[in-house]
Every structure is written in structure tokens, then in C-alpha cells.
Amino acid sequence: SRMLALLEEYLEVKLFLRTPGKTELTESGVILYQGVVDGFRNIEAAIHEIRARSTGLETVTLSVSTAFTTHWLMPRMHKLQAQLPNIDLRFQLISGSVSGSVEDVDLGIRFVTGEDILHDASLLLPEILVPVCSPAYRKQQLESPNNDIATTLISLSDSRIDWFELLPNFHLQAYGTTHSLVFSDYAVVLQAALLGQGIAIGWLNIASHWLETGSLVPATPTAIATERLCHLVHSRKKPLSDAAKQVREWIIAETRHDVANVAKQYPELKLDTFLAKNL
């Protein structure tokens, strides 16, 4: 506190508003704080560059969901390492709905509506939702005319999308009574669907790999696009490294390739209609 008082004396401004039990930054204090944060960020970037020069490896940190990492990235990690051998990935993982700052990472996947003045954004694809299940579950549970077993709907606890909003008549008119499984981690939601435990809402940017391989199939010939768009974003305060740009372009290319194949495999979903409006 003595050093801060000396700094205030030197600058001839107050950096803090001090009240009993509480200290807040003044406007000048906020300016100084942001400058210090930016300075440390630049130092960190310089350290990463020095390490990259000495080891030949560059590190890219992603802020993504555990579901994206588990169900989309891991099945093709060997391909990334083969195509970008000098890049190591680190992860800031989010178990539920993706949100939060990307100030401390290189890239983050976020769903965006409207203009975002704080970030540069590269479009992956629209937010497209498809009810998905395992092929065996669809055959035994949904296609059997004499099946009286209740359908199980698998959901993400903090999702802004639920079954009643997505398909209000799906659980009543189509398949009668229902049970539910609710998880706080979307990786577990998809894993439960893969294991034949029920029907999950499939975010196409995550479930596309399993739809393409046939491990998951549409539970009903329905796809819904929301008003949100899925982007790879980064802070405008932190320019992207060449390595981060390569990772960004690789993720975009792989995602578009997946979705194009899914659209061909399941024309009943009419995905081309949604994609043509945005891509």
C-alpha cells in the first residue's frame, strides 16, 4: 500500500477510492490496471515466441467445451498433428454451455448473436440442432410399432434450449410417455446417446463426426437453426499468431467438410437450406 501511495503521489492522481472495508479503482486506476494487464499479456506472448523459436513448437490455447474436445477434436487429433506437426494445443475446458472471456486464450468457440465489438470472429456454421440417438435405439425404441417402453430424452442442465422449446410435440405425439436424463456436461449427454440410453439434442458443430460415421443418427428427420451463429473468436487486444491462424483455418475446414458430408447422408434434414443462408 505504501508503494501505491507513492505512485499516486508521483502521478498526482487518485488510483483508488478507499472506504471502510472496501477499495475501488478510480477511472485513472482502471486505465493503469488495463495497461498493466496488456503489458503482461505482451510479455507472455514474447515468452511463447522465444520458447517456440528454441523448441520449434508453438502453443495454441483453445477455450472450448469438453464435448467439443471429446467428441469432435479427439477423433481427428491424429490428423491435426500430421498436418500441423509444429503446433501443440492447450485447452481451457468448459463443461456446460460455452461462455466467458477469451482474454487469456488464443481462440474460443462461442455462439454469437449480433455484432461483437470486443472480438474478431470467424464463422464456423449456424447453430443447428438435430435430435440424435444410436442406430440401435432408433430401431428398437422409435421404429418398433408395438413398443410401449417410455422414450428417454437426454438434456444439458444449463442449456438455453430444451425439448419443449425445440420440439414441443415430439415427446408426446410422436413417442408417448418419456423419461429424462439431465447432465451438467454436454460430453456426457452425447456419450449417453452413443451408448443407446436415449435421444439427445445434437449440436451439429459437435455431433457431426458421429453423424458422419453413423454412430449417431437423426432420431427424427428434423433440424432446427436458431438465430445464433457458432464462431471461433479471439480478443482484438491480442493479435493471432500464425500458429493460431492455422488452427483456426483447420477447424473451419474440418467442420465444413463434416457438415457437407452429413448433409449428403441425411438429405431429409435439409441442412443445405440452413447453410446456404450463412456460409
Secondary structure, 3 states (H helix, E strand, C coil): CHHHHHHHHHHCCCCEEEECCEEEECHHHHHHHHHHHHHHHHHHHHHHHHHHHHHCCEEEEEEEEHHHHHHHHHHHHHHHHHHCCCEEEEEEEECCCCCCCCCCCCEEEEEECCCCCCEEEEEEEEEEEEEEECHHHHHHHHCCCCCCCCEEEEEECCCCCCHHHHCCCHHHHHCCCEEEEEECCHHHHHHHHHCCCCEEEEEHHHHHHHHHHCCCEECCCCCEEEEEEEEEEEECCCCCCHHHHHHHHHHHHHHHHHHHHHHHHCHHHCHHHHHHHHC
